[in-house]
C-alpha cells in the first residue's frame, strides 16, 4: 500500500520519487510521468522544504514538453507557496516601484562592496531563484516582458539582501539595460555591465 510506504519509509520513498521525477522531467515524452510523480510527492510530503525538488522538476518537465503556460502557472503557484506571491501579468506601476527600490539599493553599493557580498546559503531563497531560472524560458517565448522584469528585480533584490548567486550576475546586467531604456544613463549601464563580468570572474574563481 502506497500510503503505508510513505508512512513507514518516508525518506526512502521521497528520495525514490524525486529520482523518478528528475529522470522523467528530462524527456518531453515522459512529462506525464513526471507530473504524476510530482503530484504524488506534493500530496505526501511533511514539510515545505521536501517540496523544493518537486517544484523545480515540474516546471522543468512542462517547459521541456512545450507546455509553457502550464510551466508558468505552476511556477507562480510554487512561488506563492514559498512566500513570494506574483501575478502573471503584474502592473507596470508595481514593477516600476520595485525597480526604483532595488535600483536605489544597488546604487548605494560600491563595486568593492558588490564583489564582497556573501554567497546566498538560505535554501528557501535559493529555491525561489532556481524556480525563476526554470520559468524564464517560458517567459521569454511567451513574451511576458513584465514578469521577466519582475523576476530580474527579485534576483537583484535577493542578491543585495541575502547574498549573491549566479542569478545576481544576470540581474546586474539586466539592470544595466534598465538604466538605458528607462533612465537614459549609458554610463551607469556600462558600469553595471562591467560589474556583472567582474562578478563572473569572482564566481568562477570561487568554483
C-alpha positions as CSV (number, residue, x, y, z in Angstrom):
1,X,0.0,0.0,0.0
2,X,1.5,3.3,-1.1
3,X,0.2,5.2,2.0
4,X,1.8,2.7,4.3
5,X,5.1,3.0,2.4
6,X,5.1,6.8,2.7
7,X,4.4,6.5,6.5
8,X,6.9,3.8,7.3
9,X,9.7,4.6,4.8
10,X,9.2,8.3,4.3
11,X,12.8,9.4,3.5
12,X,13.5,6.5,1.1
13,X,10.1,6.8,-0.6
14,X,10.6,10.6,-1.1
15,X,14.1,10.0,-2.5
16,X,12.9,7.4,-4.9
17,X,10.0,9.6,-6.1
18,X,12.3,12.6,-6.5
19,X,14.7,10.4,-8.6
20,X,11.8,9.3,-10.8
21,X,10.6,12.8,-11.3
22,X,14.1,14.0,-12.1
23,X,14.6,11.3,-14.7
24,X,11.3,11.7,-16.3
25,X,11.3,15.5,-16.4
26,X,14.4,15.4,-18.7
27,X,12.4,13.8,-21.5
28,X,9.4,15.5,-23.1
29,X,7.8,12.2,-23.9
30,X,7.7,11.2,-20.2
31,X,6.4,14.5,-18.9
32,X,3.1,12.9,-17.9
33,X,5.1,10.5,-15.6
34,X,7.0,13.5,-14.2
35,X,3.8,15.4,-13.4
36,X,2.1,12.4,-11.9
37,X,5.1,11.7,-9.7
38,X,5.3,15.4,-8.6
39,X,1.6,15.3,-7.7
40,X,2.3,12.2,-5.5
41,X,5.2,13.9,-3.8
42,X,3.2,17.1,-3.1
43,X,0.4,15.0,-1.6
44,X,2.7,13.2,0.8
45,X,5.5,15.5,1.9
46,X,5.6,16.5,5.5
47,X,7.2,20.0,5.2
48,X,7.7,22.7,2.6
49,X,11.4,22.0,2.2
50,X,10.6,18.5,1.0
51,X,8.6,20.0,-1.9
52,X,11.5,22.0,-3.3
53,X,12.8,19.4,-5.8
54,X,9.3,18.6,-7.0
55,X,8.6,22.3,-7.7
56,X,11.7,22.5,-9.9
57,X,11.1,19.2,-11.6
58,X,7.5,20.0,-12.5
59,X,8.4,23.4,-14.1
60,X,11.4,21.9,-16.0
61,X,9.3,19.0,-17.3
62,X,6.4,21.2,-18.5
63,X,8.9,23.6,-20.2
64,X,10.7,20.8,-22.0
65,X,7.4,19.3,-23.2
66,X,6.4,22.7,-24.6
67,X,3.6,23.3,-22.0
68,X,4.7,26.8,-21.4
69,X,1.5,28.2,-19.8
70,X,1.4,25.1,-17.5
71,X,5.0,25.6,-16.5
72,X,4.4,29.3,-15.8
73,X,1.2,28.8,-13.9
74,X,2.7,26.0,-11.7
75,X,5.8,28.1,-11.1
76,X,3.8,31.1,-9.9
77,X,1.8,28.8,-7.6
78,X,5.0,27.3,-6.2
79,X,6.5,30.8,-5.7
80,X,3.3,31.7,-3.8
81,X,3.8,28.6,-1.6
82,X,7.3,29.8,-0.9
83,X,6.0,33.1,0.3
84,X,6.7,35.1,-2.9
85,X,3.3,35.9,-4.4
86,X,3.5,37.2,-8.0
87,X,0.9,38.0,-10.7
88,X,1.1,36.5,-14.1
89,X,0.6,40.0,-15.6
90,X,2.0,42.5,-13.0
91,X,1.1,46.1,-13.3
92,X,3.6,48.5,-14.8
93,X,3.3,50.8,-11.8
94,X,4.1,47.9,-9.4
95,X,7.1,46.9,-11.5
96,X,8.4,50.4,-11.6
97,X,8.1,50.9,-7.9
98,X,10.1,47.7,-7.2
99,X,12.7,48.6,-9.9
100,X,13.2,52.0,-8.3
101,X,13.5,50.5,-4.8
102,X,16.1,48.0,-5.9
103,X,17.9,50.5,-8.2
104,X,18.4,52.7,-5.2
105,X,19.8,49.9,-3.1
106,X,22.1,48.9,-6.0
107,X,23.4,52.4,-6.4
108,X,24.3,52.6,-2.7
109,X,26.8,49.7,-3.1
110,X,30.3,50.3,-4.3
111,X,32.0,47.9,-6.7
112,X,34.1,46.6,-3.9
113,X,31.0,46.0,-1.7
114,X,29.2,44.2,-4.5
115,X,32.1,41.9,-5.2
116,X,32.4,41.2,-1.4
117,X,28.8,40.2,-0.9
118,X,28.5,36.8,0.7
119,X,27.1,33.8,-1.2
120,X,23.5,33.0,-0.6
121,X,23.0,29.9,1.6
122,X,19.4,30.1,2.6
123,X,17.7,27.1,1.0
124,X,14.3,28.5,0.6
125,X,15.5,31.7,-1.1
126,X,17.8,29.6,-3.4
127,X,14.8,27.6,-4.5
128,X,12.9,30.8,-5.3
129,X,15.8,31.9,-7.6
130,X,16.1,28.4,-9.1
131,X,12.4,28.4,-9.8
132,X,12.6,31.8,-11.5
133,X,15.5,30.5,-13.6
134,X,13.4,27.5,-14.7
135,X,10.5,29.8,-15.6
136,X,12.5,32.2,-17.6
137,X,12.5,30.2,-20.9
138,X,8.6,30.2,-20.8
139,X,8.6,33.9,-20.1
140,X,10.9,34.7,-23.0
141,X,8.9,32.6,-25.5
142,X,5.6,33.9,-24.3
143,X,7.0,37.5,-24.5
144,X,5.9,38.2,-20.9
145,X,8.3,41.1,-20.5
146,X,6.6,42.5,-17.4
147,X,7.0,39.3,-15.4
148,X,10.6,38.9,-16.8
149,X,11.4,42.4,-15.3
150,X,9.8,41.5,-12.0
151,X,11.8,38.3,-11.9
152,X,15.1,40.1,-12.5
153,X,14.2,42.6,-9.8
154,X,13.7,39.8,-7.3
155,X,17.0,38.2,-8.3
156,X,18.8,41.6,-7.8
157,X,16.9,42.3,-4.5
158,X,17.7,38.9,-3.1
159,X,21.3,39.2,-4.1
160,X,21.7,42.5,-2.3
161,X,19.9,41.5,0.8
162,X,20.6,37.8,1.3
163,X,23.8,37.1,-0.7
164,X,24.5,36.6,-4.4
165,X,24.2,33.7,-6.7
166,X,24.8,33.2,-10.5
167,X,21.4,34.8,-10.9
168,X,22.7,38.1,-9.4
169,X,25.1,38.5,-12.2
170,X,22.5,38.2,-14.9
171,X,20.2,40.6,-12.9
172,X,23.1,43.1,-12.7
173,X,23.4,43.1,-16.5
174,X,19.7,43.4,-16.9
175,X,19.7,46.5,-14.6
176,X,22.2,47.9,-17.0
177,X,19.7,47.6,-19.7
178,X,17.1,49.3,-17.5
179,X,19.5,52.2,-17.0
180,X,19.5,52.8,-20.7
181,X,15.9,52.1,-21.5
182,X,14.2,53.8,-18.5
183,X,16.7,56.4,-17.4
184,X,18.9,57.1,-20.4
185,X,22.0,56.6,-18.5
186,X,24.5,54.7,-20.7
187,X,27.4,55.4,-18.4
188,X,25.8,53.6,-15.5
189,X,24.7,50.8,-17.8
190,X,28.4,50.3,-18.8
191,X,29.4,50.2,-15.2
192,X,26.8,47.6,-14.4
193,X,27.8,45.5,-17.4
194,X,31.4,45.6,-16.3
195,X,30.4,44.7,-12.7
196,X,28.5,41.7,-14.0
197,X,31.7,40.5,-15.8
198,X,33.8,41.1,-12.7
199,X,31.3,39.2,-10.6
200,X,31.5,36.3,-13.1
201,X,35.3,36.3,-12.6
202,X,35.0,36.1,-8.9
203,X,32.3,33.4,-9.2
204,X,34.4,31.2,-11.5
205,X,37.5,31.6,-9.2
206,X,35.4,30.5,-6.2
207,X,34.1,27.5,-8.1
